């Protein structure tokens, strides 16, 4: 997710003309593109599950006989599973001793329907329900939310069957997102920017209900400011939490900027989640 997607610079003159007011909508928030032919290093099986009786959500499932946990991956607002950076993050996760289940929200990739913020939540819940129905559910389920995907990730991590929450490049609240936009573009400080009523979120409050271990990753050069992730971290009520600050990290690129530590940090976190489930 890039801040420039939320408030295109080309709209500056129009915003000024109409009275210094700008409302962010679903259409402006998402940037889905046609499928490409990129492939993964691992053999993922195509999986489909139904949401709301009318939406068919596509996911990739990688399973291993030796897997010690499951990672449910929720990507950000732009591109689909077949594109960067998501496909490379999936490859990085494939090197761990885990099952990986990554989904494309409605309207993304091969999933049916129309993209929407509310739809992201329903699809994330549907993915968790589907994963819990499989034979792999006896292993810990860790939810990994990237960028905008951090919001539904925090929401479904309230489920008692979730044993871990992993966030990268996360957003705290819709109000904070507006402040981040204004930090990134100085001229927007003079404009009233609001999220549409269907886009309002407060992950700072929601994360207080997450009982499972939490690992938060954020690059110090991310265009989404690090203080949003730290705000989430400070809101977690329990002590089973850690913050992984990535030197020279940009947005959701830890897998390549700090690849060796990325794998070891995730491995340590997976062990924490296993212990949590066993209690």
C-alpha positions in Angstrom: 0.0 0.0 0.0 1.4 3.3 -1.0 0.1 6.6 0.3 0.1 8.0 -3.2 -2.6 5.6 -4.1 -4.9 7.1 -1.5 -4.5 10.7 -2.6 -3.2 11.1 -6.2 -1.2 14.3 -6.6 -3.1 15.0 -9.9 -6.2 15.6 -7.8 -4.7 18.5 -5.8 -6.1 21.3 -8.0 -9.6 19.7 -8.1 -9.6 19.3 -4.3 -8.7 22.9 -3.8 -11.4 24.0 -6.3 -14.2 22.1 -4.7 -13.6 23.6 -1.2 -10.6 21.8 0.3 -12.4 18.5 1.0 -11.6 15.0 -0.1 -13.3 11.7 0.7 -11.4 8.4 0.2 -13.5 5.6 -1.3 -13.1 1.9 -2.1 -12.3 2.7 -5.7 -9.4 4.9 -4.7 -8.1 2.5 -2.0 -7.6 -0.5 -4.1 -5.3 -1.1 -7.1 -6.0 -4.5 -8.7 -4.3 -5.4 -12.0 -4.7 -8.2 -14.6 -3.0 -11.6 -13.8 0.6 -12.1 -14.8 2.4 -15.4 -15.3 4.9 -15.3 -12.4 5.3 -18.6 -10.6 6.4 -19.6 -7.1 9.4 -21.7 -6.2 7.1 -24.2 -4.5 4.2 -26.3 -5.5 1.0 -24.5 -4.3 -2.4 -26.0 -5.0 -5.2 -23.7 -6.2 -7.9 -23.6 -3.6 -11.4 -22.0 -3.7 -13.9 -21.4 -1.0 -17.3 -19.7 -0.9 -18.1 -16.4 1.0 -21.5 -14.8 1.3 -22.9 -17.7 -0.9 -22.0 -15.7 -4.0 -18.3 -15.0 -3.9 -15.7 -17.6 -4.8 -12.4 -16.7 -3.2 -9.1 -18.1 -4.7 -6.2 -19.0 -2.5 -2.9 -20.8 -2.7 -2.2 -23.7 -0.3 1.3 -25.1 0.3 1.3 -28.1 2.7 4.2 -30.1 4.2 4.0 -33.3 6.1 6.6 -31.9 8.5 4.8 -28.5 9.0 4.6 -27.3 12.6 2.2 -24.5 12.0 -0.1 -22.8 9.4 0.4 -19.2 8.2 -2.7 -17.5 6.7 -1.4 -14.6 4.6 -3.5 -11.5 3.8 -1.9 -9.2 1.3 -2.3 -5.4 0.8 -4.4 -3.1 -1.3 -2.5 -3.4 -4.5 -1.8 -6.3 -6.9 -2.6 -10.0 -6.5 -0.8 -13.2 -5.4 0.9 -13.5 -8.8 2.6 -10.1 -8.4 5.4 -8.5 -6.4 6.0 -8.2 -3.6 3.4 -10.8 -2.5 4.7 -13.7 -4.6 8.2 -13.2 -3.2 6.9 -13.0 0.4 5.1 -16.3 -0.3 8.3 -17.8 -1.6 10.1 -16.7 1.6 7.5 -18.3 3.8 7.8 -21.4 1.7 11.3 -21.9 3.1 9.9 -22.3 6.6 8.6 -25.5 8.0 4.9 -24.4 7.8 1.8 -24.7 5.7 1.1 -21.5 3.8 -2.4 -20.4 2.8 -2.5 -17.1 0.9 -5.7 -15.6 -0.5 -6.7 -13.0 -3.1 -9.7 -10.9 -1.9 -12.8 -10.7 -4.0 -12.1 -8.9 -7.2 -8.4 -9.8 -7.0 -6.6 -12.4 -9.2 -8.9 -15.3 -9.8 -11.4 -14.5 -7.0 -14.9 -13.4 -8.1 -16.8 -10.3 -7.1 -15.9 -6.7 -6.8 -13.2 -5.4 -4.5 -14.3 -3.6 -1.3 -13.0 -2.8 2.1 -15.9 -4.6 3.9 -15.4 -7.5 1.5 -11.8 -7.9 2.7 -13.0 -8.6 6.2 -15.6 -11.2 5.0 -13.0 -12.9 2.8 -10.5 -13.0 5.6 -13.0 -14.5 8.0 -14.0 -17.0 5.3 -10.4 -18.0 4.8 -10.0 -18.6 8.5 -13.2 -20.7 8.6 -12.0 -22.7 5.6 -8.5 -23.3 7.2 -10.1 -24.4 10.5 -12.2 -26.9 8.6 -9.1 -28.7 7.2 -7.0 -31.4 8.7 -4.2 -28.9 9.1 -6.1 -27.0 11.8 -4.6 -29.2 14.6 -1.4 -27.1 14.1 -1.2 -23.5 15.3 -2.8 -20.9 13.0 -0.8 -17.7 12.5 -2.4 -14.8 10.7 0.1 -12.6 8.7 -1.3 -9.3 7.7 0.6 -7.1 5.2 -0.1 -3.4 4.8 -3.8 -2.9 4.4 -4.2 -6.6 5.0 -3.1 -5.9 8.6 -6.6 -4.5 9.4 -8.6 -7.7 8.6 -5.7 -9.7 10.1 -6.1 -8.1 13.5 -9.8 -8.5 13.2 -9.7 -12.3 12.7 -6.9 -12.8 15.2 -9.5 -12.2 17.9 -10.6 -15.8 17.2 -9.5 -18.1 20.0 -8.2 -20.7 17.5 -5.6 -18.2 16.2 -2.3 -18.8 17.9 -0.3 -15.9 16.5 -0.6 -12.6 14.8 2.1 -11.3 12.5 1.9 -7.8 11.0 4.1 -5.9 8.6 3.8 -2.3 7.4 0.6 -2.1 9.4 -2.0 0.7 9.8 -3.4 1.8 13.2 -6.6 3.8 12.6 -8.3 5.5 9.7 -7.6 8.9 11.3 -3.9 8.0 11.7 -3.9 7.0 8.0 -5.1 10.5 7.1 -2.3 12.0 9.2 0.2 9.7 7.5 -1.0 11.0 4.1 -0.5 14.6 5.2 3.0 13.8 6.5 3.9 12.4 3.2 2.5 15.3 1.1 2.9 18.6 3.0 0.4 20.5 0.8 -2.4 18.1 1.9 -2.2 19.5 5.4 -4.5 22.3 4.4 -7.2 19.9 3.0 -9.9 18.1 4.9 -9.4 14.4 4.1 -11.9 11.9 5.3 -12.4 8.2 4.9 -15.8 7.1 3.6 -18.0 5.7 6.3 -17.5 2.2 5.0 -13.7 2.6 5.4 -13.5 3.7 9.0 -11.3 1.3 11.1 -9.7 1.3 14.5 -7.1 -1.5 14.8 -5.7 0.1 18.0 -8.9 -0.9 19.8 -9.3 -4.2 18.0 -5.8 -5.5 18.8 -6.5 -5.1 22.5 -8.8 -8.2 22.1 -6.0 -10.4 20.6 -4.8 -12.9 23.2 -2.2 -14.7 21.0 1.5 -13.7 20.6 2.1 -10.7 18.3 5.1 -9.9 16.1 5.1 -6.5 14.4 7.5 -5.7 11.6 8.1 -2.3 10.2 10.9 -0.8 8.0 12.3 2.6 9.1 12.0 3.9 5.5 8.5 2.7 5.0 6.2 5.3 3.4 3.6 4.3 6.0 5.2 5.7 9.2 6.6 3.4 11.8 4.7 5.2 14.6 1.5 3.5 13.4 2.9 0.1 14.1 4.3 1.3 17.4 0.9 2.6 18.4 -0.5 -0.9 17.7 2.3 -2.5 19.7 1.7 -0.2 22.7 -2.0 -1.1 22.6 -1.5 -4.8 23.1 -2.5 -5.7 26.6 -0.2 -8.8 27.1 3.6 -9.1 27.2 3.9 -11.8 24.6 4.7 -9.3 21.9 7.8 -8.1 20.0 8.7 -5.3 17.5 11.0 -6.0 14.7 12.4 -2.7 13.3 14.0 -3.2 9.9 17.0 -1.0 9.2 16.7 0.4 5.6 13.4 -1.4 5.2 10.8 0.1 2.9 7.2 -1.2 2.5 6.8 -4.9 3.1 10.3 -5.8 1.8 11.8 -7.3 4.9 12.1 -10.7 3.1 14.8 -9.2 0.8 16.3 -6.2 2.8 16.9 -8.3 5.9 16.4 -11.8 4.5 18.5 -13.8 7.0 17.0 -12.1 10.1 13.5 -12.3 8.5 13.6 -16.1 8.4 15.1 -16.4 11.9 12.7 -13.9 13.5 9.7 -15.7 12.0 11.1 -19.1 13.1 11.4 -17.8 16.7 7.9 -16.4 16.5 6.5 -19.7 15.2 8.0 -21.4 18.2 6.3 -18.9 20.5 3.0 -19.6 18.9 3.4 -23.4 19.2 4.0 -22.9 23.0 1.0 -20.6 23.2 -1.3 -23.2 21.7 0.0 -25.9 24.0 -0.9 -24.0 27.2 
